[in-house]
Amino acid sequence: MNEKEQEQVAAEFGGLVNKKIRVENVVDSSLLGGMKVRIGDTLYDGSLSGKLERLEKSFRRQAL
């Protein structure tokens, strides 16, 4: 992410939790795309791999 994108992420999530957010940009190729944001003990998973995982779990629940 470039600096402007990092500022936008910090502003969006900072508004969500009413705190000032510091962005630490770490590239993780296993995400396949998107991003994960950790604030304290809370993880916001907007990655493609996370979405595929959730979709797989929903298919398994429906199959039962």
Beta strands, then each sheet from edge to edge (+ up, - down):
strand 1: 36-39
strand 2: 42-45
sheet 1: 1+ 2-
end
